[in-house]
Amino acid sequence: MSKTRVGVYPGTFDPITNGHTDIIQRATHIVDHLIVGVARNEGKGPLFTTEERLEMVRDEVAAMNTNGTTVEVRAFETLLMHFAVDSGASLIIRGLRAVSDFEYEFQMAGMNARLNPNVETVFLMAADRHQFISSRFVKEVGRLGGDIRHFVSPRVAETLSARFNLEADAGDGSKRVQTR
């Protein structure tokens, strides 16, 4: 009987982008069970609450073909290695967009290996069409009225539009995001 390979793909997902969903889809080819860990990281000042981010990620996962791999989405606020071990994971999945990501991720992988050498970090390179996408840029472009439809799903674009429209209605001067 073979052992189930469990992987954790952690992130803030504020919001989840097409780059994130690409990594999730590709990770389903290397694990039997994938846990998408949505970090409760209030220090980053997320646009969306943890519950809203969980819902967005779950909606995106529900819309994809996961190749028979079970995908679970849950929040965490502990050390990533503790979350991975508590989840029964033997792999941490990380996406790399550019060389600038590598140094930070390399250091993080080294630290995680020291914390627990039984959990491996696997890097997946972002597809070329997603290498420049980041949640931060998507929010900035959307908040200033730019078209974000190439960077996020229609569901996420609508969610961002609604949030930015609320901000604009609150009188902060934000422009409305284009979603159509």
N, C-alpha and C positions, 0 to 999 in steps of 0.2 A: 504494500500500500504506500503510495507516494504522499509526501508531506505537502500540505497546502502552503504555497508561497504567498505571504502577506506583505504588501507594501503600503507605505504611508507617503502621500503627496501633500506636504504642508504648504500653507500660504495664508495670506490675509484675504485675498480674493475680494478686493474692494474697488471695483467690481471684478467678477470673473470675466476674462477676456477670451478671444478666440485662441490666443496663445496658450492660455491655461487649458482650454478644452482640448487642444491638440495634444498637449502633454498627457492629459488624462487618457485620451483615446489610445495613444501610443503605449502608455504604461499598462493598459489592459492586455497587451501582447506579452508582457514579461512577468505578470503576477496572476495568481488565481483569485485573489481578493485584494481590492484596492480601497484604502481608507483615505478619503480626501479630508485632511485636517484643516479646519478653518480656525485660524488663530484669533483668540480674543486678545487683541493687542491695542488697547485703548491709547497707549503711548504714541501710536502712529496717527492718531486722530482720524479714524475711518469716517467716511461719508455715511456708510450704512452701519446699522447695529449688527451685532453678531447674528442675531436671529434673521435679519434681512439677508445677510450674506449667505447663511446656511440655506435659506429658501431659494436664492438665486442659483447657488451651486447645485442644489438638488434638482431644480427645474432643468438645468443644462444637462446634468447627468441622465435624467429621465428621457431626454430627447436624443440621446446618442446610442449607437450600437456598441455595446461593451464586450463583444466577442465572447460571450459566455462568462466573462469575469464578473463577479459580484462587486459592486461599487457602493460603498457606504460613505455618507458625509456626516461628519460630526465636529463639534467645536472642541478646542483644547486651550488650556491656559497654563500648562506646565512646560517644563523643559521638553524640547522636542524628543530627546532620547527617552525620557520617561514616558511620553505619549506613545512612542513607537513600541517600547517594551510592553507597556500595559495593553497595547493593541495586539500583541503577538506578532509584530512585524519583524521581518528579517532584512527588509530593504527600506531605505528612504529614497524617494524619487525626487530629484531636483531638475528643474529646467534651466538651461543656460541660453541666454539670448545673444550675448556678445562677450568679447574678451574681458570687458570690464566686470562682468558677473563672475568670471572665473576666479579671480583672486579671493574675493569674499567667500565664495562657495568652497574653494579649496581649503581655506582656513577653517570653515565651519565643518567640513567633512573630516578634517584632521582632529578637531576637537571632539566631534561625535565618536570617532574611532577610539580616542583615548577614554571616553566615557563608557563605551561598550563596543569592544572589537567584534562582537557577534552580529552587529547590525551594520550592513554595508550601505554605502551611499552610491546610488546610480545616477549618473548625469545623462539627461536627454537633451540634445541640441535642439533649439527651437527651429522649426521649419523656416526657410528663408522668408516666406511671406509674413511671418509673425515675429521676426527678430527685433523689430523696433517697437513692438507694442508693449506698453506697460500700463498698469491700472492708473498710475499717476498721470501719464500723458492723456489717457482716455478721458479722465475726469477734467483735466485742464481744457482739452479741446472741446468737450461737450459743454462745459460751463460757459465757455466763451462763444457758444453758438455754432461750433464746427460740426461737420458731418462725421459721426462716429460709427456709421453702419458697417464699415469694413473691418472694424476692430473688435466688435462685440456682436452677440446674437441679437435678433430683433427683440426678443424678450428683455434682454439686459438694456438695450437702447431705450426701450419704452420706460423701464424702471428708472434709468438715469434721467430721461426727459421729465418724468413726473417729479423727481426730486429737485431738479434744477428749476422747474416751473414753480415749485413751492418756494424755493429760495427767492426767485424773482418776484413772486407775489408778496413775499415778506418784505420786499423793498430793499434788497441788498444790491440792486442794479445788475444782477446777472442776466446774461442773454439766454434765450431759449435754445435748447439743443435740437438739432435736426435728426429726426428718426425716420423720415420717409423720403 
